[in-house]
Amino acid sequence: MYLKQISYSNFRCLEDTKTELDRNFNLIYGKNGQGKTSFIEAVHFLATGKSFRTKKTKELFRYNRNRVTVFGKYVNKNNEENILAVDVNEERKDFYINKNKNRYIDYVGLLNIISFIPEDIEIITGNPGIRRNFFNYEISQAKKEYLKSIVDFEKILKTRNKLIKEKKTHEDIYKIYNDKFIEEGTEIIVYRREFIKKISILLNLNYRKLFDQKSELKLKYVCFLGDIERKSKDEIKEKFKENVKRKNEREKFIGYSLTGPQKDDFIFELNGRNAKSFSSQGEKKSIIFSLKISEIDMLVKEKNEYPVFIMDDIASYFDEIRKKSILDYFVNKKIQCFITSTEDLNIKGKRFIIEKGKVTEDE
């Protein structure tokens, strides 16, 4: 899978343009503040409908504009060319597949993308919500069914919270939503457990291969129900029911749900110690990069195709030794990469110079 062409209109500081891309390496370089990160943000936005820099869509609009469009052509594993587009104004966001308007749930996962940006360190250092959001999206790229479960669960949770707050837990409608809450929540738990089990093995292998052969890296799924590692789906469901009953009176008093997979967390352990508290900044960066590589491996296993990879500011993020190791990895894997840098990295592929938002191919 690779992105063949991208064009955008009114996207941040970028000058409207259409750019033909390289099948393998695309280097975007120039001085700071010229729009390098905005360019790969546009690539990410095309693939996901979301920015990796902001949750406020209005921040994507060029000054004094109220609409953004991003359009692209990609080639899938069957060598078929398809068209994707996202059209955003102040009131709505529309998604198009081959010029036909589609739901977001059908759009996600068509152009798979893995991003590596400085802010990703928050996957380790940030709050549990950041980790849940991250893994929700990554599992959804591989498993469309999981995205549906997440969307359905969030609607159910919202209604359940409303009924608790309005003190309607004795009514039949609450019982219906409570059953749905447990049913869909159980599905999410099982998906998460299986995904983390698989990716944790890959994570350790990639970390040792790329950074430190003597270390042991684990990713643990911390389920709100406690240890569910060896429990069947039915056993998890029963444990969930018991947990809901136990929290029932407290929920009535507080006014919202105190249990459920929206309370889950994920922990990285390097050599038996929580990376959030004990790992150095360099180790944390290496853990996150290993995680991203493991995501690629997972997508290849699940969907039999490589995703697009974007990396922001590689020159300042890794030293020369690690930088060379990383670039060699991508050369050998033949993955389409978009890399930003303040310097020319002398890699084979297309080089784009960006200055004041204008992207020009460097011959």
N, C-alpha and C positions, 0 to 999 in steps of 0.2 A: 504494500500500500504506500502511495506517496501523493503529495500535493503537487499538481502540475502547474497551476496558475493561481494567483490571488489578485484581487482588485478590491479597492475600498473607496468609500466616499465619506468625507467629513469625520474621519477617524482620528481623534486627538489632534496632534500637531502635524500629521502626515499629509503630504501633498497628494491629492487624488491621483491614482495611477493603476496600471495593470502590470504585473510582474510575472515573467516566465521563470520557473524555478528549476533547480537541478534535481535529478533523481536521487542523489546521495547527499552531497555537502552544499550548504548554503551559509556562507559567512556574511554577517552584516556588521560592518565595522565603521568606526568614526569616532570623533570626540564625544565626550559626555554631553548629554543634554540635546542631542541632535535628533533623537527619535528611534534609536536602535531597539530599545525595549518595546516601544509602541508597535514597531513592525512585527515582532514575534507575538505580541499581545493580540494583534489582528489575526494572526494564524491560529492562535489558541481560541480566540472568540469565534472564528469560523467553525472550528471543530466542536466546540462545547456550548456556544451560546453564552459563555460567561468570561469575565475578565479574571486574570490571576492577580490583578492589582487593586481592584475596587469592587464593592458590591453595588455601588451607585452607578447605574447605567448612564445617567446624565453626564458623568465625568468623562465618558468616552467621546462626547460630542465636541467637535471643534468649536472654538469660541464663537458665540452668536449664532450657532446652528442648532436645530432641534431634531435632526434625523441622522442616523448612521446606517450605512449598508456595507456589508462585507460579502464578497462573492468569490467562489473558487471552484476549480475543477480538480478532481482527484481520480486516481486510478486504483481500482481494488485488486485483490489477489487473482481475480480472473481476467485481469488486464482490460477491464471495462471502465470506460470514462464516465464519470457522473458529475453532476453539478450541485453544489450546495450554496445556500445564501441565507444570511440573517439580516432582517430589516427592522430597525428599531427607531421608534419615535418616543416622545415624552409619555405616551399613554400605553404603548404595547410593544411586544416583541414578536415578530413573525418568522417562522422557519420554513425554508423551501428546499425540496429535494427534486432535482430535475425540473425546476420551474413550477412545481406543484406545492401548494401550501400544505404543511404537515404539522402534527403535534410534536412537541418537544420530545416526548417519550419515544417517538419513532425516529427522531433526528439523531439523538445521542447514540454514539457507538458506530456510526457509519464511517466517519473519519476518526479513527482512534489516535489519541495524542497523549504523550507523556511529557510533562514540563519539569524543568529543574531550574529554580530561581532562588536567589538569596533568601527570600521570605519563607522558603520551605523549611527552614530551620525550626519554625514554629510548630511543625508536625511533632517535634520532640519537646520543645520548650513551652508550647502554648497550652491552652486549656483543653479538656476532653472533647468539647464541641468541635474544635478545629480538626482533631484526629478523626472524629466520627464523620464529619463532612468530607474529609479527604478520602477515607476508605469507602464511604458510600458511593462516591463518584467512580472510584477505581474499580470497585466490584461491578458497578453498573455497566462500565465499558465492556467487561467480559461477559456479564450475565444480564441480559435485558429484563429477565423475570425479576431480578433483584430490584431494579429501578421501579418497576410497577409496585412491588411490595412496599418500598420506601414511600412512594407517592401515596398509596392507599393508607399506609399506617399513619402518616402525618395528618391526613384528613380525619381518620378515626380518632387519633389522639386529641386533635383540636375539639371535636365534638364531645368526646369523653370529658375533657377538662371543663367544657362549658356546662355540661350536665352536673358535674361535681360542684362547680361554683354556684349553680342555681339550686343546689340541694335537691336534685331529682334522682338520686341514686336508688330510690325505692320504686321508680317507675319502670315499666316494661322496656321503654326505649333505651334506658341506661343498660339494662341487662343484654339487649341486642348488641349495643356498641361495646360493652365489656367483653362479650364473647369474641367479637371481631378483633378487638384490641389484643386479646390473648392469641388468637389464631394467626393473625398477621405478624405479631411480634415474635412468635415462635419461628415462623418462616425466616425472618430476618436473622435471628440468633443462629440458626442452622447454616444459613448462607455465610455469615461472618466467620463462624467457627471453621468451616471447611476452607474458606479462602485464606484465612490467617495461618492455618496449619500448613497449607501448600507454600505460601509465599515466604513463611519463616525459614523453611529449608533452603529455598533459593537465596534468600537474603544473606544467610550465613555463608553459603558457598561463594556468592559474589563479593562479599566484604573481604573474605580471606584471599580470594583470587586477586582482587584489585588493590587491597590496602594492607592487610596484615594476616599472614598465613597462620599465626599462632593464636589469634583471638577467636572468641566464640560469641556470636551475636544471635540473639533470640528476639522474636516479636511475639508478645503474648496478648491474647484476647481476654480482657477482664470483663466478663459478663456480669450484669447486675444480679444475676441469680447465684453467683459464686461458681464453683467448679462444675462445669457441664461437659467436660472433655470426653468422658466415656458414656454419657447418657444418650439414649435414643431420643428421637423426635417426640415420641409420646411421653417419655419421662420428663423431658424439658417442659412440655406443655402442662403437665400435672404440677410440676414445681412452680411454674409461672402462676397457675391458678391459686395455689396455696399462698404464694407471695402476695398476690392481689388481695386475697381475703385478709391476710395479716395486716396489710397497710390500709385497709378500707376505712376504719374509724379515723385514722390520722389524716387520710386524704380529705375526708369530709370536713375536718377541722381546718386544714391548710387551704383547701379550695382548688387543688389541681392534682394531677397524677404524680405519685412519688415512686412509681416502679415502671419498668419497661426498658426496651433497648435504647431509648433516648438517654439512658443513664450509663450506658456502656463506656468503656475506655480501652485503650490499646497502649501497651508499654514496651519500650525497647530496652533490652538488657544486654550490656556489653560486658563480657567476662563476669556474669552473675550480678552486676550492679546496674541500677536504674540509670540509663544514659542521661535522662533529664537532669539529674542531680550530680552525677559523678564523671561524665565524659567531658573531655575538652572540646573547644569549639571545632578544632580540626577533626576530631573523631565524630562529632555530630554531623558535620558536613559530609564526611565519608559514609556515615550510616545512611543519610538521606539519599546520597547518590546511589548507593548499593540498593536501596529500596526501589528507586526509579528503574534501575536496570532489571531488578526482579519483576517489576510490573511488566516490563517488555517481555520477559520470559513467560510470564503468566498469560499474557495476551496471545503470544505465539502458540502456547499449549491449548488455550481455550478456543481460539478463532483461526489458528493456522495462518496468521499474517502478522507482519511487523507493523507497529504503530509509527507515527511521525514523532520525532523527538526534538524538543526545543530547550535550549540552555542559554541563560542570560548571564553575561559577564564572566566567562570562564577564566579569563586572564587574572582577574583579581580574586577569584574564588579558590583556585588551587595553585600550588607551587608547580614548578616546571616538571618535576618527576611525575607527579600525579596527573598533571595536564596531558603529558605525553601518553601515559597509560590509558587515560580516558579516550583520547582521540584515536589511538590504535584500536581500542575496543570497537568503536563505531566503524572504522574502516573495514575491519574484519567481518563485522556483522552485515554490512551493506544496508544500514538503516538510513532513511532520509533524516538529516539533521539540519536544524536552524540554530546557529550559534552566534551570539553577539560578542564583540570584543572591541577594545580601544586600539588594537593593533592587528596587522595582517598575520594570520597564523600559518601561512604558506601550506594550506591544505588543498588537495585536488578537488575541484568543484567550482561553483560560482561564487564570486566575491561581489558584494554590493556595498558601495560607499554611501553613507547617509549623511546629509548635511542640511540642516534647517528643515528637516522633514521630507526632503527630496531623496528618493532612492535611485541610484544610478549603478548599473552593472559595470564593474571594473574589468576592463579588457586586459 
